[in-house]
Amino acid sequence: MSEQNTAGRGTIAFILGGVVIAIAGVVWYLAASDSNIFSRNAAPAAPSVTIQLPDAPVPAEPVAPAEPAAPAD
């Protein structure tokens, strides 16, 4: 009787298992990210932003220019 080599099947199973786990990891990463490619929503709703500025300050009355000093004699 001939011996059957089962080491080859174990290696193939190990490699295929790693490929399945890698694919599952990529699918999980894509599904959990903000840009979920598996979502059926057409587009996310636009955010509503309201900016409230403070009231403009009232300008002060203009100050009259000072009189020039008298010339020294």
PDB file of N, CA, C and O in Angstrom:
ATOM      1  N   MET A   1       0.824  -1.162   0.000  1.00  0.00           N
ATOM      2  CA  MET A   1       0.000   0.000   0.000  1.00  0.00           C
ATOM      3  C   MET A   1       0.879   1.241   0.000  1.00  0.00           C
ATOM      4  O   MET A   1       1.981   1.268   0.549  1.00  0.00           O
ATOM      5  N   SER A   2       0.339   2.255  -0.638  1.00  0.00           N
ATOM      6  CA  SER A   2       1.090   3.505  -0.714  1.00  0.00           C
ATOM      7  C   SER A   2       0.598   4.451   0.372  1.00  0.00           C
ATOM      8  O   SER A   2      -0.567   4.421   0.766  1.00  0.00           O
ATOM      9  N   GLU A   3       1.498   5.276   0.836  1.00  0.00           N
ATOM     10  CA  GLU A   3       1.147   6.256   1.861  1.00  0.00           C
ATOM     11  C   GLU A   3       0.565   7.502   1.195  1.00  0.00           C
ATOM     12  O   GLU A   3       1.022   7.930   0.135  1.00  0.00           O
ATOM     13  N   GLN A   4      -0.436   8.062   1.827  1.00  0.00           N
ATOM     14  CA  GLN A   4      -1.025   9.282   1.288  1.00  0.00           C
ATOM     15  C   GLN A   4      -0.392  10.487   1.971  1.00  0.00           C
ATOM     16  O   GLN A   4      -0.194  10.509   3.186  1.00  0.00           O
ATOM     17  N   ASN A   5      -0.082  11.481   1.158  1.00  0.00           N
ATOM     18  CA  ASN A   5       0.546  12.694   1.678  1.00  0.00           C
ATOM     19  C   ASN A   5      -0.549  13.684   2.051  1.00  0.00           C
ATOM     20  O   ASN A   5      -1.181  14.262   1.167  1.00  0.00           O
ATOM     21  N   THR A   6      -0.785  13.890   3.343  1.00  0.00           N
ATOM     22  CA  THR A   6      -1.832  14.809   3.800  1.00  0.00           C
ATOM     23  C   THR A   6      -1.267  16.178   4.135  1.00  0.00           C
ATOM     24  O   THR A   6      -2.032  17.087   4.457  1.00  0.00           O
ATOM     25  N   ALA A   7       0.039  16.354   4.070  1.00  0.00           N
ATOM     26  CA  ALA A   7       0.628  17.658   4.378  1.00  0.00           C
ATOM     27  C   ALA A   7       0.212  18.691   3.340  1.00  0.00           C
ATOM     28  O   ALA A   7       0.043  19.860   3.687  1.00  0.00           O
ATOM     29  N   GLY A   8       0.047  18.315   2.113  1.00  0.00           N
ATOM     30  CA  GLY A   8      -0.361  19.251   1.062  1.00  0.00           C
ATOM     31  C   GLY A   8      -1.753  19.794   1.287  1.00  0.00           C
ATOM     32  O   GLY A   8      -2.006  20.976   1.055  1.00  0.00           O
ATOM     33  N   ARG A   9      -2.654  18.948   1.733  1.00  0.00           N
ATOM     34  CA  ARG A   9      -4.019  19.398   2.007  1.00  0.00           C
ATOM     35  C   ARG A   9      -4.066  20.343   3.203  1.00  0.00           C
ATOM     36  O   ARG A   9      -4.843  21.298   3.211  1.00  0.00           O
ATOM     37  N   GLY A  10      -3.264  20.089   4.179  1.00  0.00           N
ATOM     38  CA  GLY A  10      -3.214  20.969   5.357  1.00  0.00           C
ATOM     39  C   GLY A  10      -2.691  22.352   4.998  1.00  0.00           C
ATOM     40  O   GLY A  10      -3.187  23.360   5.501  1.00  0.00           O
ATOM     41  N   THR A  11      -1.693  22.394   4.132  1.00  0.00           N
ATOM     42  CA  THR A  11      -1.144  23.683   3.712  1.00  0.00           C
ATOM     43  C   THR A  11      -2.164  24.479   2.912  1.00  0.00           C
ATOM     44  O   THR A  11      -2.312  25.684   3.115  1.00  0.00           O
ATOM     45  N   ILE A  12      -2.860  23.816   2.011  1.00  0.00           N
ATOM     46  CA  ILE A  12      -3.870  24.488   1.204  1.00  0.00           C
ATOM     47  C   ILE A  12      -5.007  24.991   2.096  1.00  0.00           C
ATOM     48  O   ILE A  12      -5.501  26.101   1.899  1.00  0.00           O
ATOM     49  N   ALA A  13      -5.418  24.197   3.058  1.00  0.00           N
ATOM     50  CA  ALA A  13      -6.481  24.610   3.974  1.00  0.00           C
ATOM     51  C   ALA A  13      -6.039  25.821   4.798  1.00  0.00           C
ATOM     52  O   ALA A  13      -6.830  26.734   5.035  1.00  0.00           O
ATOM     53  N   PHE A  14      -4.789  25.830   5.229  1.00  0.00           N
ATOM     54  CA  PHE A  14      -4.257  26.954   6.006  1.00  0.00           C
ATOM     55  C   PHE A  14      -4.240  28.231   5.157  1.00  0.00           C
ATOM     56  O   PHE A  14      -4.633  29.295   5.633  1.00  0.00           O
ATOM     57  N   ILE A  15      -3.792  28.130   3.921  1.00  0.00           N
ATOM     58  CA  ILE A  15      -3.731  29.291   3.028  1.00  0.00           C
ATOM     59  C   ILE A  15      -5.138  29.795   2.713  1.00  0.00           C
ATOM     60  O   ILE A  15      -5.384  31.001   2.764  1.00  0.00           O
ATOM     61  N   LEU A  16      -6.058  28.896   2.392  1.00  0.00           N
ATOM     62  CA  LEU A  16      -7.430  29.317   2.094  1.00  0.00           C
ATOM     63  C   LEU A  16      -8.103  29.931   3.319  1.00  0.00           C
ATOM     64  O   LEU A  16      -8.876  30.879   3.183  1.00  0.00           O
ATOM     65  N   GLY A  17      -7.829  29.418   4.486  1.00  0.00           N
ATOM     66  CA  GLY A  17      -8.370  30.002   5.717  1.00  0.00           C
ATOM     67  C   GLY A  17      -7.860  31.419   5.923  1.00  0.00           C
ATOM     68  O   GLY A  17      -8.615  32.305   6.323  1.00  0.00           O
ATOM     69  N   GLY A  18      -6.575  31.633   5.651  1.00  0.00           N
ATOM     70  CA  GLY A  18      -6.014  32.978   5.760  1.00  0.00           C
ATOM     71  C   GLY A  18      -6.630  33.935   4.763  1.00  0.00           C
ATOM     72  O   GLY A  18      -6.868  35.100   5.082  1.00  0.00           O
ATOM     73  N   VAL A  19      -6.892  33.451   3.545  1.00  0.00           N
ATOM     74  CA  VAL A  19      -7.527  34.295   2.531  1.00  0.00           C
ATOM     75  C   VAL A  19      -8.942  34.662   2.965  1.00  0.00           C
ATOM     76  O   VAL A  19      -9.355  35.812   2.816  1.00  0.00           O
ATOM     77  N   VAL A  20      -9.681  33.706   3.496  1.00  0.00           N
ATOM     78  CA  VAL A  20     -11.051  33.974   3.961  1.00  0.00           C
ATOM     79  C   VAL A  20     -11.038  34.987   5.093  1.00  0.00           C
ATOM     80  O   VAL A  20     -11.875  35.889   5.118  1.00  0.00           O
ATOM     81  N   ILE A  21     -10.124  34.861   6.014  1.00  0.00           N
ATOM     82  CA  ILE A  21     -10.033  35.803   7.133  1.00  0.00           C
ATOM     83  C   ILE A  21      -9.636  37.188   6.634  1.00  0.00           C
ATOM     84  O   ILE A  21     -10.153  38.192   7.125  1.00  0.00           O
ATOM     85  N   ALA A  22      -8.728  37.257   5.669  1.00  0.00           N
ATOM     86  CA  ALA A  22      -8.325  38.549   5.112  1.00  0.00           C
ATOM     87  C   ALA A  22      -9.497  39.230   4.409  1.00  0.00           C
ATOM     88  O   ALA A  22      -9.706  40.432   4.579  1.00  0.00           O
ATOM     89  N   ILE A  23     -10.247  38.487   3.636  1.00  0.00           N
ATOM     90  CA  ILE A  23     -11.407  39.060   2.945  1.00  0.00           C
ATOM     91  C   ILE A  23     -12.451  39.528   3.956  1.00  0.00           C
ATOM     92  O   ILE A  23     -13.043  40.594   3.789  1.00  0.00           O
ATOM     93  N   ALA A  24     -12.677  38.740   4.998  1.00  0.00           N
ATOM     94  CA  ALA A  24     -13.631  39.136   6.028  1.00  0.00           C
ATOM     95  C   ALA A  24     -13.169  40.419   6.724  1.00  0.00           C
ATOM     96  O   ALA A  24     -13.992  41.276   7.044  1.00  0.00           O
ATOM     97  N   GLY A  25     -11.876  40.559   6.957  1.00  0.00           N
ATOM     98  CA  GLY A  25     -11.341  41.780   7.573  1.00  0.00           C
ATOM     99  C   GLY A  25     -11.539  42.997   6.687  1.00  0.00           C
ATOM    100  O   GLY A  25     -11.891  44.067   7.185  1.00  0.00           O
ATOM    101  N   VAL A  26     -11.324  42.861   5.399  1.00  0.00           N
ATOM    102  CA  VAL A  26     -11.512  43.975   4.469  1.00  0.00           C
ATOM    103  C   VAL A  26     -12.986  44.369   4.412  1.00  0.00           C
ATOM    104  O   VAL A  26     -13.308  45.558   4.425  1.00  0.00           O
ATOM    105  N   VAL A  27     -13.880  43.391   4.350  1.00  0.00           N
ATOM    106  CA  VAL A  27     -15.315  43.685   4.318  1.00  0.00           C
ATOM    107  C   VAL A  27     -15.736  44.378   5.605  1.00  0.00           C
ATOM    108  O   VAL A  27     -16.505  45.338   5.562  1.00  0.00           O
ATOM    109  N   TRP A  28     -15.249  43.911   6.743  1.00  0.00           N
ATOM    110  CA  TRP A  28     -15.577  44.540   8.023  1.00  0.00           C
ATOM    111  C   TRP A  28     -15.065  45.973   8.053  1.00  0.00           C
ATOM    112  O   TRP A  28     -15.788  46.863   8.501  1.00  0.00           O
ATOM    113  N   TYR A  29     -13.842  46.226   7.591  1.00  0.00           N
ATOM    114  CA  TYR A  29     -13.271  47.569   7.589  1.00  0.00           C
ATOM    115  C   TYR A  29     -14.089  48.501   6.696  1.00  0.00           C
ATOM    116  O   TYR A  29     -14.367  49.636   7.084  1.00  0.00           O
ATOM    117  N   LEU A  30     -14.472  48.044   5.520  1.00  0.00           N
ATOM    118  CA  LEU A  30     -15.237  48.887   4.616  1.00  0.00           C
ATOM    119  C   LEU A  30     -16.646  49.154   5.150  1.00  0.00           C
ATOM    120  O   LEU A  30     -17.188  50.239   4.942  1.00  0.00           O
ATOM    121  N   ALA A  31     -17.230  48.194   5.823  1.00  0.00           N
ATOM    122  CA  ALA A  31     -18.575  48.369   6.362  1.00  0.00           C
ATOM    123  C   ALA A  31     -18.574  49.277   7.586  1.00  0.00           C
ATOM    124  O   ALA A  31     -19.583  49.925   7.863  1.00  0.00           O
ATOM    125  N   ALA A  32     -17.470  49.342   8.322  1.00  0.00           N
ATOM    126  CA  ALA A  32     -17.409  50.131   9.547  1.00  0.00           C
ATOM    127  C   ALA A  32     -16.898  51.541   9.317  1.00  0.00           C
ATOM    128  O   ALA A  32     -16.969  52.363  10.231  1.00  0.00           O
ATOM    129  N   SER A  33     -16.387  51.856   8.138  1.00  0.00           N
ATOM    130  CA  SER A  33     -15.819  53.176   7.893  1.00  0.00           C
ATOM    131  C   SER A  33     -16.920  54.194   7.640  1.00  0.00           C
ATOM    132  O   SER A  33     -18.079  53.828   7.442  1.00  0.00           O
ATOM    133  N   ASP A  34     -16.551  55.494   7.646  1.00  0.00           N
ATOM    134  CA  ASP A  34     -17.523  56.566   7.423  1.00  0.00           C
ATOM    135  C   ASP A  34     -18.090  56.512   6.017  1.00  0.00           C
ATOM    136  O   ASP A  34     -19.266  56.816   5.815  1.00  0.00           O
ATOM    137  N   SER A  35     -17.284  56.135   5.051  1.00  0.00           N
ATOM    138  CA  SER A  35     -17.770  56.041   3.675  1.00  0.00           C
ATOM    139  C   SER A  35     -18.177  54.596   3.407  1.00  0.00           C
ATOM    140  O   SER A  35     -17.512  53.872   2.667  1.00  0.00           O
ATOM    141  N   ASN A  36     -19.274  54.198   4.020  1.00  0.00           N
ATOM    142  CA  ASN A  36     -19.748  52.824   3.942  1.00  0.00           C
ATOM    143  C   ASN A  36     -20.206  52.523   2.511  1.00  0.00           C
ATOM    144  O   ASN A  36     -21.217  53.061   2.060  1.00  0.00           O
ATOM    145  N   ILE A  37     -19.468  51.667   1.799  1.00  0.00           N
ATOM    146  CA  ILE A  37     -19.821  51.366   0.409  1.00  0.00           C
ATOM    147  C   ILE A  37     -21.000  50.410   0.333  1.00  0.00           C
ATOM    148  O   ILE A  37     -21.560  50.206  -0.744  1.00  0.00           O
ATOM    149  N   PHE A  38     -21.384  49.823   1.453  1.00  0.00           N
ATOM    150  CA  PHE A  38     -22.488  48.866   1.449  1.00  0.00           C
ATOM    151  C   PHE A  38     -23.814  49.535   1.789  1.00  0.00           C
ATOM    152  O   PHE A  38     -24.854  48.876   1.799  1.00  0.00           O
ATOM    153  N   SER A  39     -23.788  50.823   2.064  1.00  0.00           N
ATOM    154  CA  SER A  39     -25.009  51.541   2.421  1.00  0.00           C
ATOM    155  C   SER A  39     -25.861  51.772   1.185  1.00  0.00           C
ATOM    156  O   SER A  39     -25.337  52.014   0.097  1.00  0.00           O
ATOM    157  N   ARG A  40     -27.169  51.697   1.353  1.00  0.00           N
ATOM    158  CA  ARG A  40     -28.070  51.922   0.232  1.00  0.00           C
ATOM    159  C   ARG A  40     -28.529  53.367   0.163  1.00  0.00           C
ATOM    160  O   ARG A  40     -29.254  53.732  -0.763  1.00  0.00           O
ATOM    161  N   ASN A  41     -28.136  54.184   1.095  1.00  0.00           N
ATOM    162  CA  ASN A  41     -28.503  55.592   1.070  1.00  0.00           C
ATOM    163  C   ASN A  41     -27.805  56.260  -0.104  1.00  0.00           C
ATOM    164  O   ASN A  41     -26.626  56.013  -0.360  1.00  0.00           O
ATOM    165  N   ALA A  42     -28.543  57.110  -0.817  1.00  0.00           N
ATOM    166  CA  ALA A  42     -27.964  57.780  -1.985  1.00  0.00           C
ATOM    167  C   ALA A  42     -26.861  58.737  -1.561  1.00  0.00           C
ATOM    168  O   ALA A  42     -25.762  58.701  -2.114  1.00  0.00           O
ATOM    169  N   ALA A  43     -27.140  59.575  -0.603  1.00  0.00           N
ATOM    170  CA  ALA A  43     -26.149  60.536  -0.126  1.00  0.00           C
ATOM    171  C   ALA A  43     -26.503  60.924   1.301  1.00  0.00           C
ATOM    172  O   ALA A  43     -27.679  60.947   1.663  1.00  0.00           O
ATOM    173  N   PRO A  44     -25.513  61.225   2.099  1.00  0.00           N
ATOM    174  CA  PRO A  44     -25.826  61.650   3.463  1.00  0.00           C
ATOM    175  C   PRO A  44     -26.485  63.020   3.445  1.00  0.00           C
ATOM    176  O   PRO A  44     -26.253  63.823   2.541  1.00  0.00           O
ATOM    177  N   ALA A  45     -27.295  63.274   4.436  1.00  0.00           N
ATOM    178  CA  ALA A  45     -27.979  64.563   4.529  1.00  0.00           C
ATOM    179  C   ALA A  45     -26.945  65.659   4.770  1.00  0.00           C
ATOM    180  O   ALA A  45     -25.984  65.469   5.516  1.00  0.00           O
ATOM    181  N   ALA A  46     -27.152  66.791   4.135  1.00  0.00           N
ATOM    182  CA  ALA A  46     -26.230  67.910   4.301  1.00  0.00           C
ATOM    183  C   ALA A  46     -26.365  68.475   5.708  1.00  0.00           C
ATOM    184  O   ALA A  46     -27.477  68.610   6.217  1.00  0.00           O
ATOM    185  N   PRO A  47     -25.258  68.801   6.334  1.00  0.00           N
ATOM    186  CA  PRO A  47     -25.335  69.341   7.685  1.00  0.00           C
ATOM    187  C   PRO A  47     -25.920  70.751   7.659  1.00  0.00           C
ATOM    188  O   PRO A  47     -25.724  71.502   6.703  1.00  0.00           O
ATOM    189  N   SER A  48     -26.630  71.089   8.706  1.00  0.00           N
ATOM    190  CA  SER A  48     -27.212  72.418   8.833  1.00  0.00           C
ATOM    191  C   SER A  48     -26.316  73.241   9.744  1.00  0.00           C
ATOM    192  O   SER A  48     -26.126  72.907  10.914  1.00  0.00           O
ATOM    193  N   VAL A  49     -25.768  74.322   9.196  1.00  0.00           N
ATOM    194  CA  VAL A  49     -24.845  75.160   9.957  1.00  0.00           C
ATOM    195  C   VAL A  49     -25.438  76.559  10.075  1.00  0.00           C
ATOM    196  O   VAL A  49     -25.820  77.164   9.074  1.00  0.00           O
ATOM    197  N   THR A  50     -25.512  77.067  11.298  1.00  0.00           N
ATOM    198  CA  THR A  50     -25.988  78.416  11.537  1.00  0.00           C
ATOM    199  C   THR A  50     -24.899  79.188  12.249  1.00  0.00           C
ATOM    200  O   THR A  50     -24.391  78.754  13.282  1.00  0.00           O
ATOM    201  N   ILE A  51     -24.541  80.340  11.691  1.00  0.00           N
ATOM    202  CA  ILE A  51     -23.506  81.177  12.295  1.00  0.00           C
ATOM    203  C   ILE A  51     -24.159  82.454  12.782  1.00  0.00           C
ATOM    204  O   ILE A  51     -24.780  83.172  11.999  1.00  0.00           O
ATOM    205  N   GLN A  52     -24.027  82.742  14.061  1.00  0.00           N
ATOM    206  CA  GLN A  52     -24.589  83.960  14.640  1.00  0.00           C
ATOM    207  C   GLN A  52     -23.433  84.882  14.998  1.00  0.00           C
ATOM    208  O   GLN A  52     -22.627  84.582  15.879  1.00  0.00           O
ATOM    209  N   LEU A  53     -23.368  86.000  14.304  1.00  0.00           N
ATOM    210  CA  LEU A  53     -22.326  86.981  14.566  1.00  0.00           C
ATOM    211  C   LEU A  53     -22.817  87.973  15.604  1.00  0.00           C
ATOM    212  O   LEU A  53     -24.015  88.246  15.682  1.00  0.00           O
ATOM    213  N   PRO A  54     -21.906  88.516  16.404  1.00  0.00           N
ATOM    214  CA  PRO A  54     -22.335  89.525  17.379  1.00  0.00           C
ATOM    215  C   PRO A  54     -22.743  90.811  16.659  1.00  0.00           C
ATOM    216  O   PRO A  54     -22.338  91.058  15.523  1.00  0.00           O
ATOM    217  N   ASP A  55     -23.546  91.620  17.336  1.00  0.00           N
ATOM    218  CA  ASP A  55     -23.957  92.892  16.755  1.00  0.00           C
ATOM    219  C   ASP A  55     -22.731  93.768  16.537  1.00  0.00           C
ATOM    220  O   ASP A  55     -21.773  93.721  17.309  1.00  0.00           O
ATOM    221  N   ALA A  56     -22.773  94.572  15.470  1.00  0.00           N
ATOM    222  CA  ALA A  56     -21.653  95.464  15.172  1.00  0.00           C
ATOM    223  C   ALA A  56     -21.598  96.561  16.223  1.00  0.00           C
ATOM    224  O   ALA A  56     -22.641  97.076  16.626  1.00  0.00           O
ATOM    225  N   PRO A  57     -20.408  96.928  16.673  1.00  0.00           N
ATOM    226  CA  PRO A  57     -20.316  97.989  17.689  1.00  0.00           C
ATOM    227  C   PRO A  57     -20.717  99.338  17.077  1.00  0.00           C
ATOM    228  O   PRO A  57     -20.506  99.597  15.893  1.00  0.00           O
ATOM    229  N   VAL A  58     -21.295 100.169  17.919  1.00  0.00           N
ATOM    230  CA  VAL A  58     -21.706 101.501  17.482  1.00  0.00           C
ATOM    231  C   VAL A  58     -20.445 102.356  17.397  1.00  0.00           C
ATOM    232  O   VAL A  58     -19.682 102.423  18.362  1.00  0.00           O
ATOM    233  N   PRO A  59     -20.210 103.020  16.243  1.00  0.00           N
ATOM    234  CA  PRO A  59     -18.990 103.822  16.143  1.00  0.00           C
ATOM    235  C   PRO A  59     -19.068 105.041  17.069  1.00  0.00           C
ATOM    236  O   PRO A  59     -20.128 105.642  17.242  1.00  0.00           O
ATOM    237  N   ALA A  60     -17.925 105.387  17.655  1.00  0.00           N
ATOM    238  CA  ALA A  60     -17.858 106.541  18.550  1.00  0.00           C
ATOM    239  C   ALA A  60     -17.899 107.820  17.720  1.00  0.00           C
ATOM    240  O   ALA A  60     -17.563 107.822  16.535  1.00  0.00           O
ATOM    241  N   GLU A  61     -18.317 108.908  18.367  1.00  0.00           N
ATOM    242  CA  GLU A  61     -18.348 110.179  17.661  1.00  0.00           C
ATOM    243  C   GLU A  61     -16.927 110.607  17.344  1.00  0.00           C
ATOM    244  O   GLU A  61     -16.014 110.394  18.142  1.00  0.00           O
ATOM    245  N   PRO A  62     -16.742 111.212  16.176  1.00  0.00           N
ATOM    246  CA  PRO A  62     -15.371 111.624  15.830  1.00  0.00           C
ATOM    247  C   PRO A  62     -14.869 112.695  16.794  1.00  0.00           C
ATOM    248  O   PRO A  62     -15.631 113.543  17.259  1.00  0.00           O
ATOM    249  N   VAL A  63     -13.606 112.638  17.076  1.00  0.00           N
ATOM    250  CA  VAL A  63     -12.963 113.574  18.000  1.00  0.00           C
ATOM    251  C   VAL A  63     -12.394 114.712  17.163  1.00  0.00           C
ATOM    252  O   VAL A  63     -11.745 114.478  16.144  1.00  0.00           O
ATOM    253  N   ALA A  64     -12.639 115.937  17.597  1.00  0.00           N
ATOM    254  CA  ALA A  64     -12.109 117.107  16.888  1.00  0.00           C
ATOM    255  C   ALA A  64     -10.599 117.123  17.024  1.00  0.00           C
ATOM    256  O   ALA A  64     -10.077 116.789  18.088  1.00  0.00           O
ATOM    257  N   PRO A  65      -9.876 117.505  15.962  1.00  0.00           N
ATOM    258  CA  PRO A  65      -8.422 117.546  16.060  1.00  0.00           C
ATOM    259  C   PRO A  65      -7.993 118.623  17.072  1.00  0.00           C
ATOM    260  O   PRO A  65      -8.639 119.660  17.222  1.00  0.00           O
ATOM    261  N   ALA A  66      -6.914 118.342  17.737  1.00  0.00           N
ATOM    262  CA  ALA A  66      -6.394 119.269  18.759  1.00  0.00           C
ATOM    263  C   ALA A  66      -5.828 120.503  18.067  1.00  0.00           C
ATOM    264  O   ALA A  66      -5.307 120.429  16.954  1.00  0.00           O
ATOM    265  N   GLU A  67      -5.942 121.649  18.760  1.00  0.00           N
ATOM    266  CA  GLU A  67      -5.374 122.900  18.249  1.00  0.00           C
ATOM    267  C   GLU A  67      -3.850 122.805  18.301  1.00  0.00           C
ATOM    268  O   GLU A  67      -3.291 122.286  19.267  1.00  0.00           O
ATOM    269  N   PRO A  68      -3.179 123.306  17.261  1.00  0.00           N
ATOM    270  CA  PRO A  68      -1.701 123.266  17.324  1.00  0.00           C
ATOM    271  C   PRO A  68      -1.182 124.163  18.461  1.00  0.00           C
ATOM    272  O   PRO A  68      -1.802 125.169  18.808  1.00  0.00           O
ATOM    273  N   ALA A  69      -0.082 123.792  19.004  1.00  0.00           N
ATOM    274  CA  ALA A  69       0.516 124.539  20.112  1.00  0.00           C
ATOM    275  C   ALA A  69       0.987 125.891  19.604  1.00  0.00           C
ATOM    276  O   ALA A  69       1.357 126.046  18.440  1.00  0.00           O
ATOM    277  N   ALA A  70       0.964 126.855  20.495  1.00  0.00           N
ATOM    278  CA  ALA A  70       1.400 128.198  20.127  1.00  0.00           C
ATOM    279  C   ALA A  70       2.913 128.187  19.896  1.00  0.00           C
ATOM    280  O   ALA A  70       3.648 127.524  20.628  1.00  0.00           O
ATOM    281  N   PRO A  71       3.375 128.915  18.887  1.00  0.00           N
ATOM    282  CA  PRO A  71       4.837 128.911  18.638  1.00  0.00           C
ATOM    283  C   PRO A  71       5.577 129.575  19.800  1.00  0.00           C
ATOM    284  O   PRO A  71       5.107 130.555  20.379  1.00  0.00           O
ATOM    285  N   ALA A  72       6.716 129.031  20.117  1.00  0.00           N
ATOM    286  CA  ALA A  72       7.552 129.569  21.207  1.00  0.00           C
ATOM    287  C   ALA A  72       8.332 130.768  20.689  1.00  0.00           C
ATOM    288  O   ALA A  72       8.948 130.697  19.626  1.00  0.00           O
ATOM    289  N   ASP A  73       8.310 131.880  21.443  1.00  0.00           N
ATOM    290  CA  ASP A  73       9.055 133.071  21.037  1.00  0.00           C
ATOM    291  C   ASP A  73      10.413 133.091  21.601  1.00  0.00           C
ATOM    292  O   ASP A  73      11.170 134.030  21.354  1.00  0.00           O
TER     293      ASP A  73
END
